[in-house]
Amino acid sequence: MKAWAMFISAYVAWGLMSAVACAGSRSEKGGISVSLHATKDQLTVCVGAREGWKVSSEYGVQFNADRQAARAFSDKLPYTYRGEGTYFQIPLRIDLKTNRAPRGRILNVDLGACAFDAQCQPLVFELEIPGISAETSGAPACS
């Protein structure tokens, strides 16, 4: 097997293992990543971007879920988080208050991703809301 083919196979295998380790709580598309972290009374959404990528604050970050999961949030869904200026400062942290655990449900995160000063395009992430870990002592710092 050629060296480049072995590298691609190893990269794909690593990606599959990462997906299993982070199943439902983290996803990446293009140069944008979104992760979810649950505590007793809130869901923290962390948005990151690789170099050259930005997230449009004018477009905002919209959250939506099915009716049953939406009832677990204090804010009415769909909910759009917007910022000042053209782009959000990255890493971006958004705390959504919950009134009960929506664990195992799907949260849709819709945002405007801008690559290398090109026109922004919508990206939609479908993430499984994680359960509260026994090790969870508070909301995480997004990095």
CORZIDA-V488735 format. One record per residue. SS is DSSP state (H for helix, E for strand, L for the rest). Layout:
# CORZIDA-V488735
[[SS] [SS]]
This chain:
# CORZIDA-V488735
[[L] [L] [H] [H] [H] [H] [H] [H] [H] [H] [H] [H] [H] [H] [H] [H] [H] [H] [H] [H] [H] [L] [L] [L] [L] [E] [E] [E] [E] [L] [L] [E] [E] [E] [E] [E] [E] [E] [L] [L] [L] [E] [E] [E] [E] [E] [E] [E] [E] [L] [L] [L] [E] [E] [E] [E] [L] [L] [L] [L] [E] [E] [E] [E] [E] [L] [H] [H] [H] [H] [L] [L] [E] [L] [L] [L] [L] [L] [E] [E] [E] [L] [L] [L] [L] [L] [E] [L] [L] [L] [L] [E] [E] [E] [E] [E] [E] [E] [L] [L] [L] [L] [L] [L] [L] [E] [E] [E] [E] [E] [E] [E] [E] [E] [E] [L] [L] [L] [L] [L] [E] [E] [E] [E] [E] [E] [E] [E] [L] [L] [L] [L] [L] [L] [L] [L] [L] [L] [L] [L] [L] [L] [L]]
